[in-house]
Amino acid sequence: MSQIYSILENKDIFDIAIIGGGIVGAATFYKLQQRNKDLKIVLIEKEDKLANHQTGHNSGVIHSGLYYAPGSLKAKNCVKGRHELVAFAKEHQIDHDVCGKVVAATQESELPFMDKIFNNGLANNTEGIEKITADQVKEIEPYVESIGGIWVPCTGIIDFVGATNKMAKVAIGMNFNSKVQLGEKVIAINKKEGYSEVVTEHKMFLAKRLIFCAGLQADRMARKDGVKLKEKVVGFRGDYYELTDQAKHKVKNLIYPVPNPAFPFLGVHFTRMTTGDIECGPNAVFTFKREGYNKTDFDLRDTIDALSYKGTWKLFLGNMKFGINEYRRAFSKRLFLKTLRGLIPSLEMDDLKPGRSGVRAMLLSQDGDTRDDFKIEYTSDSIHVLNAPSPAATASLAIGEYVAEIAEERFGLKV
């Protein structure tokens, strides 16, 4: 093996190639480089900028750890990652605001699940949370009508795109032999003795080890790398509305409903962004294109891939009523408004204007399970972040450190 590496030293070979330039890929790059400053690392992204998909289309919320099962990777990494992310934002002047949020219950039937997520928060060391009365909810968010709720002071908002770019920039500053390569779509992985060829549409990169943080393309990248994966990634689009200037005063910071435990999404909520805009949403509908952000976007391969998979149909059949309602709401501003009025009854049609959309990658098992926790697998020379749904952006630095620790152990890196 040492002979192979000595030959490779004469070529432009990287110690590690990271495929995927969202915030998890950038955080992994940053953490690996921070812990191993001599490593020559390349971060490869197919778009012409970082954070162009899930990271750049999410709600911009710094999550608290309220919703995740105690002991899960989500819970542990969310809380740890939140603290690191806020510290990183302060150090590097990333736009952010730890403004807090309210989770508001509007019906008696929601109270048992509100108690459950409150207890989750306590178990997950979500600092400062408290149950509050309807009057206390109104003190925080005057236009919300509720029967009580939870105050979560450690939730916040952040510019995740800015954070992603800063992580990559700081990592390069630690080792000027490391690189970020944009506009390089990986089309093949060729395994050689002691290294891999990462083939893009324009170039070939040689790397001794590989780490994949490919988000919406995670399952396809895993298969290119020879991983036998039973699950598939299925995309769900989330559409947002924005409050018009005349209605922005009705939301101070963040307002969430109590999530329905029978549905694998948090429900539509109100988010004050770092720009000052107020977003309302998202809904959750199956998308016919993994990276399609418009209601009519369609990709034949993505559609066949998803609809020929039995796990997709298991999920559809298990959530038929919710799915139909989500689709109706996706094409009806009036129905979307009706949902939003559950929290703020005074909203009117003129208070809403169309906003942006995002697509979430869900790794589905064959029985339709959404594989809700983070899922990371590895081979002898590669690591795959296969499932990193929300709160992955909040948890990104903790995930990056976790992946770096796996890399050091599995790849025999010197720390």
Wavefront OBJ file of the C-alpha trace (Angstrom):
o trace
v 0.000 0.000 0.000
v 2.827 2.435 0.849
v 4.289 1.873 -2.632
v 0.959 2.801 -4.200
v 0.776 6.003 -2.164
v 4.356 6.939 -3.037
v 3.461 6.655 -6.733
v 0.319 8.718 -6.168
v 2.258 11.503 -4.480
v 3.555 12.418 -7.919
v -0.005 13.083 -9.064
v -2.508 15.698 -7.957
v -4.188 13.430 -5.427
v -6.289 14.454 -2.472
v -6.325 12.713 0.870
v -10.114 13.074 0.974
v -12.745 14.135 -1.537
v -16.066 15.343 -0.118
v -18.912 15.124 -2.627
v -21.732 17.574 -1.929
v -21.500 21.279 -1.112
v -24.484 21.818 1.134
v -23.990 22.842 4.742
v -23.308 19.268 5.905
v -20.580 18.844 3.285
v -19.059 22.225 4.116
v -19.220 21.523 7.870
v -17.528 18.164 7.341
v -14.809 19.883 5.289
v -14.342 22.495 8.031
v -14.231 19.975 10.893
v -11.900 17.551 9.116
v -9.516 20.327 8.173
v -9.649 21.821 11.663
v -8.787 18.495 13.264
v -6.251 17.439 10.592
v -4.603 20.542 9.175
v -2.165 18.622 6.941
v -4.915 16.806 5.050
v -5.373 17.833 1.435
v -9.133 17.901 0.907
v -11.335 18.766 -2.056
v -15.017 19.687 -1.711
v -16.823 18.910 -4.976
v -20.186 20.542 -5.761
v -22.134 20.118 -8.985
v -23.761 23.565 -8.903
v -21.965 26.864 -9.519
v -22.363 27.848 -5.864
v -22.529 26.150 -2.492
v -25.772 25.556 -0.584
v -27.860 25.651 -3.752
v -30.429 22.999 -2.822
v -31.762 21.930 0.589
v -29.515 24.308 2.553
v -30.447 27.315 0.456
v -34.158 26.540 0.386
v -34.898 25.677 4.009
v -36.675 27.852 6.566
v -33.504 29.344 8.066
v -34.433 28.228 11.581
v -31.910 27.314 14.262
v -33.799 24.400 15.829
v -33.859 23.787 19.562
v -34.133 19.983 19.884
v -37.782 19.921 20.934
v -39.146 17.387 18.459
v -36.580 14.576 18.465
v -36.589 11.313 20.388
v -34.178 11.480 23.334
v -30.981 9.583 22.601
v -31.384 9.777 18.814
v -28.659 11.160 16.571
v -31.033 14.002 15.727
v -31.499 14.977 19.360
v -27.839 14.769 20.369
v -26.479 16.495 17.294
v -29.175 19.187 17.185
v -28.439 20.490 20.668
v -24.655 20.182 20.334
v -24.695 21.594 16.818
v -26.946 24.508 17.765
v -24.471 25.745 20.344
v -21.589 25.382 17.886
v -23.507 27.067 15.070
v -24.410 30.106 17.171
v -20.798 30.415 18.363
v -19.577 30.114 14.761
v -22.066 32.778 13.627
v -20.912 35.159 16.351
v -17.230 34.590 15.569
v -17.624 35.062 11.814
v -20.381 37.708 11.720
v -23.011 35.496 10.093
v -26.483 37.074 10.175
v -28.450 35.382 12.945
v -30.770 36.093 15.845
v -31.585 33.796 18.775
v -35.052 35.292 19.060
v -37.069 32.394 20.488
v -40.307 30.858 19.291
v -43.732 29.868 20.555
v -45.375 26.523 19.876
v -49.080 27.293 20.145
v -51.850 24.799 20.817
v -55.248 25.732 19.400
v -57.300 22.633 20.326
v -57.633 20.470 23.441
v -56.712 17.387 21.382
v -53.231 18.852 20.812
v -52.342 19.108 24.498
v -51.138 15.502 25.042
v -48.661 15.778 22.161
v -47.620 19.226 23.297
v -46.762 17.626 26.642
v -44.766 14.954 24.826
v -42.591 17.362 22.866
v -42.123 19.485 26.004
v -40.833 16.404 27.817
v -38.618 15.644 24.804
v -37.182 19.128 25.151
v -36.431 18.587 28.832
v -34.770 15.231 28.113
v -32.740 16.785 25.303
v -31.492 19.645 27.493
v -33.298 22.277 25.451
v -32.517 25.135 27.767
v -35.099 27.625 28.983
v -38.264 25.964 27.677
v -41.442 26.515 29.631
v -45.140 25.905 29.276
v -47.072 29.131 28.963
v -50.720 30.181 29.083
v -52.766 31.644 26.253
v -52.265 35.102 27.761
v -48.496 34.573 27.855
v -48.549 33.446 24.210
v -50.284 36.739 23.387
v -47.646 38.722 25.239
v -45.028 37.199 22.908
v -47.117 37.021 19.716
v -50.137 39.346 20.092
v -52.043 38.111 17.030
v -51.965 34.397 17.910
v -55.143 32.835 19.288
v -54.354 29.729 21.366
v -55.229 27.781 24.494
v -51.602 27.740 25.634
v -48.209 26.755 24.358
v -44.478 26.336 24.866
v -41.918 29.125 24.937
v -38.595 28.049 23.395
v -36.085 30.877 23.929
v -33.075 29.124 22.354
v -34.621 28.815 18.876
v -33.377 31.325 16.331
v -32.885 32.282 12.700
v -29.724 32.327 10.600
v -28.363 32.822 7.094
v -27.466 29.183 6.356
v -26.037 30.026 2.926
v -23.686 32.543 4.482
v -22.682 30.017 7.140
v -21.973 27.363 4.492
v -19.731 29.644 2.465
v -17.871 30.800 5.564
v -17.214 27.207 6.695
v -15.671 26.385 3.328
v -13.636 29.608 3.271
v -12.252 29.041 6.769
v -11.370 25.433 5.908
v -9.376 26.520 2.837
v -7.588 29.070 4.996
v -6.271 26.228 7.154
v -4.598 24.456 4.211
v -4.135 26.256 0.908
v -3.622 22.910 -0.872
v -7.271 22.105 -0.193
v -9.869 23.253 -2.696
v -13.535 23.861 -3.402
v -14.516 22.781 -6.916
v -17.841 24.165 -8.180
v -19.757 23.162 -11.295
v -18.441 19.588 -11.188
v -21.218 17.000 -11.343
v -19.954 13.561 -10.334
v -20.966 10.959 -12.899
v -18.827 7.971 -11.882
v -16.618 6.561 -9.132
v -13.866 4.246 -10.322
v -12.185 2.186 -7.615
v -8.477 1.649 -8.023
v -5.956 0.001 -5.742
v -5.422 2.458 -2.907
v -7.430 5.351 -4.339
v -10.551 6.297 -6.296
v -11.164 8.239 -9.469
v -13.988 10.729 -8.989
v -15.160 11.419 -12.521
v -17.158 14.573 -13.204
v -18.576 15.931 -16.462
v -15.401 17.994 -16.930
v -12.582 16.557 -14.828
v -11.242 13.624 -12.872
v -10.208 13.946 -9.232
v -8.033 11.367 -7.509
v -8.637 10.774 -3.814
v -7.500 8.209 -1.281
v -10.767 8.399 0.649
v -14.296 9.642 -0.112
v -17.040 11.252 1.963
v -20.483 11.729 0.421
v -22.865 14.445 1.677
v -25.065 14.432 -1.398
v -28.499 15.240 0.036
v -31.164 14.738 -2.616
v -28.749 12.552 -4.598
v -27.418 10.566 -1.617
v -28.806 7.182 -2.673
v -27.583 7.544 -6.261
v -24.102 8.534 -5.138
v -24.038 5.561 -2.763
v -24.871 3.189 -5.595
v -22.182 4.751 -7.803
v -19.776 3.970 -4.977
v -20.882 0.340 -4.907
v -22.997 0.521 -1.742
v -25.869 -1.961 -1.761
v -28.678 0.242 -0.563
v -32.271 -0.969 -0.188
v -33.768 2.452 0.590
v -34.418 5.260 -1.865
v -34.491 9.025 -1.544
v -37.893 10.518 -2.376
v -38.333 14.286 -2.650
v -41.115 16.339 -1.069
v -41.583 19.951 -2.080
v -42.524 22.587 0.469
v -44.155 25.816 -0.741
v -44.085 29.070 1.186
v -46.109 32.244 1.174
v -44.776 35.544 2.489
v -46.635 38.167 4.466
v -47.078 41.439 2.622
v -45.773 44.638 4.199
v -49.210 45.454 5.600
v -49.260 42.204 7.624
v -45.655 41.764 8.773
v -46.460 43.316 12.148
v -48.632 40.290 12.957
v -45.566 38.068 13.468
v -42.751 39.105 15.785
v -40.450 36.085 15.474
v -41.319 32.380 15.119
v -44.729 30.752 15.572
v -45.217 26.987 15.256
v -48.259 24.747 15.637
v -48.221 21.595 17.718
v -47.208 19.003 15.078
v -49.590 16.179 14.246
v -47.842 12.957 15.363
v -49.561 11.001 12.579
v -47.907 13.098 9.843
v -44.120 13.115 9.218
v -43.818 16.923 8.939
v -44.056 19.806 11.441
v -46.934 21.651 9.787
v -47.063 25.187 8.428
v -45.513 27.850 10.637
v -44.472 31.499 10.614
v -40.796 32.438 10.414
v -39.195 35.852 10.554
v -36.147 35.561 8.308
v -32.827 37.355 8.823
v -33.887 39.683 5.984
v -36.960 40.777 7.943
v -39.366 38.974 5.599
v -42.010 36.729 7.173
v -42.470 33.302 5.592
v -45.534 31.113 6.085
v -45.273 27.407 5.401
v -44.184 25.001 4.172
v -46.686 22.447 3.041
v -45.391 19.016 1.964
v -46.207 17.436 -1.399
v -44.557 14.735 -3.467
v -42.398 16.287 -6.166
v -41.960 14.892 -9.657
v -38.420 16.278 -9.763
v -35.917 15.904 -6.937
v -34.502 19.363 -7.507
v -37.705 20.953 -8.792
v -38.813 24.106 -7.014
v -41.846 24.949 -9.137
v -45.242 23.280 -8.907
v -45.078 22.026 -12.509
v -41.429 20.844 -12.551
v -41.040 17.325 -13.899
v -38.161 14.922 -14.460
v -38.897 11.532 -16.028
v -36.064 9.694 -14.299
v -36.919 11.085 -10.868
v -40.610 10.309 -11.328
v -40.058 6.723 -12.464
v -37.480 6.214 -9.729
v -39.936 7.277 -7.026
v -43.194 5.839 -8.361
v -41.687 2.444 -9.210
v -40.544 2.066 -5.594
v -42.939 0.288 -3.260
v -41.815 2.354 -0.279
v -43.267 5.464 -1.938
v -46.667 3.841 -2.300
v -46.564 2.523 1.266
v -46.001 6.108 2.452
v -48.787 7.439 0.200
v -51.297 4.832 1.380
v -50.399 5.364 5.019
v -50.912 9.131 4.740
v -53.612 9.342 2.075
v -55.845 11.881 3.811
v -52.947 14.168 4.700
v -51.450 13.855 1.232
v -54.673 14.871 -0.519
v -55.092 17.861 1.778
v -51.495 18.959 1.180
v -51.963 18.808 -2.607
v -55.214 20.761 -2.449
v -53.524 23.406 -0.341
v -50.529 23.568 -2.697
v -52.811 24.852 -5.475
v -55.217 26.900 -3.340
v -54.205 30.116 -1.622
v -57.566 30.126 0.148
v -56.949 26.714 1.727
v -53.413 27.718 2.692
v -54.823 30.856 4.335
v -57.405 28.758 6.196
v -54.587 26.705 7.741
v -52.627 29.809 8.702
v -55.728 31.303 10.309
v -55.669 28.405 12.752
v -52.897 30.331 14.493
v -53.564 33.937 13.397
v -57.311 34.317 12.636
v -57.005 37.950 11.532
v -55.010 37.143 8.382
v -56.650 38.107 5.073
v -56.053 37.063 1.463
v -54.269 40.345 0.731
v -51.837 39.621 3.565
v -50.235 36.774 1.573
v -48.072 36.727 -1.531
v -46.372 33.708 -3.166
v -42.938 32.882 -1.797
v -40.215 30.389 -2.575
v -40.147 26.590 -2.391
v -37.768 23.945 -1.158
v -37.403 20.193 -1.594
v -36.660 17.816 1.277
v -34.842 14.544 0.765
v -36.499 11.667 2.617
v -34.776 8.288 2.704
v -37.669 5.838 2.526
v -37.466 2.185 3.483
v -39.342 -0.390 1.441
v -42.168 -0.389 3.991
v -42.638 3.393 3.697
v -40.808 4.302 6.906
v -39.293 7.762 6.502
v -36.015 6.743 8.216
v -36.442 9.804 10.343
v -33.108 9.715 12.190
v -29.780 10.638 10.647
v -28.256 7.680 8.820
v -24.517 7.422 8.147
v -22.833 4.328 6.719
v -19.299 3.580 5.620
v -17.134 1.176 3.646
v -13.387 0.609 3.934
v -12.591 3.818 2.044
v -15.767 5.898 2.006
v -18.409 7.410 4.290
v -21.981 8.137 3.198
v -24.337 10.578 4.912
v -27.458 8.896 3.567
v -30.168 10.669 5.521
v -29.820 14.147 6.981
v -33.278 15.764 7.196
v -34.125 18.675 9.465
v -32.472 19.629 11.821
v -29.365 18.776 9.780
v -28.542 22.411 9.006
v -28.723 23.340 12.687
v -26.745 20.212 13.574
v -24.268 20.550 10.697
v -21.143 21.272 12.741
v -21.940 18.407 15.124
v -22.590 16.080 12.174
v -19.347 17.260 10.568
v -17.424 16.429 13.728
v -19.148 13.046 14.002
v -18.199 12.230 10.405
v -14.649 13.466 11.033
v -14.368 11.127 14.025
v -15.569 8.204 11.891
v -13.059 9.171 9.188
v -10.191 9.293 11.653
v -11.075 5.862 12.990
v -11.955 4.152 9.697
v -9.312 5.803 7.524
v -6.504 5.706 10.080
v -5.960 9.448 10.021
v -3.529 11.066 12.406
v -5.048 13.714 14.624
l 1 2 3 4 5 6 7 8 9 10 11 12 13 14 15 16 17 18 19 20 21 22 23 24 25 26 27 28 29 30 31 32 33 34 35 36 37 38 39 40 41 42 43 44 45 46 47 48 49 50 51 52 53 54 55 56 57 58 59 60 61 62 63 64 65 66 67 68 69 70 71 72 73 74 75 76 77 78 79 80 81 82 83 84 85 86 87 88 89 90 91 92 93 94 95 96 97 98 99 100 101 102 103 104 105 106 107 108 109 110 111 112 113 114 115 116 117 118 119 120 121 122 123 124 125 126 127 128 129 130 131 132 133 134 135 136 137 138 139 140 141 142 143 144 145 146 147 148 149 150 151 152 153 154 155 156 157 158 159 160 161 162 163 164 165 166 167 168 169 170 171 172 173 174 175 176 177 178 179 180 181 182 183 184 185 186 187 188 189 190 191 192 193 194 195 196 197 198 199 200 201 202 203 204 205 206 207 208 209 210 211 212 213 214 215 216 217 218 219 220 221 222 223 224 225 226 227 228 229 230 231 232 233 234 235 236 237 238 239 240 241 242 243 244 245 246 247 248 249 250 251 252 253 254 255 256 257 258 259 260 261 262 263 264 265 266 267 268 269 270 271 272 273 274 275 276 277 278 279 280 281 282 283 284 285 286 287 288 289 290 291 292 293 294 295 296 297 298 299 300 301 302 303 304 305 306 307 308 309 310 311 312 313 314 315 316 317 318 319 320 321 322 323 324 325 326 327 328 329 330 331 332 333 334 335 336 337 338 339 340 341 342 343 344 345 346 347 348 349 350 351 352 353 354 355 356 357 358 359 360 361 362 363 364 365 366 367 368 369 370 371 372 373 374 375 376 377 378 379 380 381 382 383 384 385 386 387 388 389 390 391 392 393 394 395 396 397 398 399 400 401 402 403 404 405 406 407 408 409 410 411 412 413 414 415
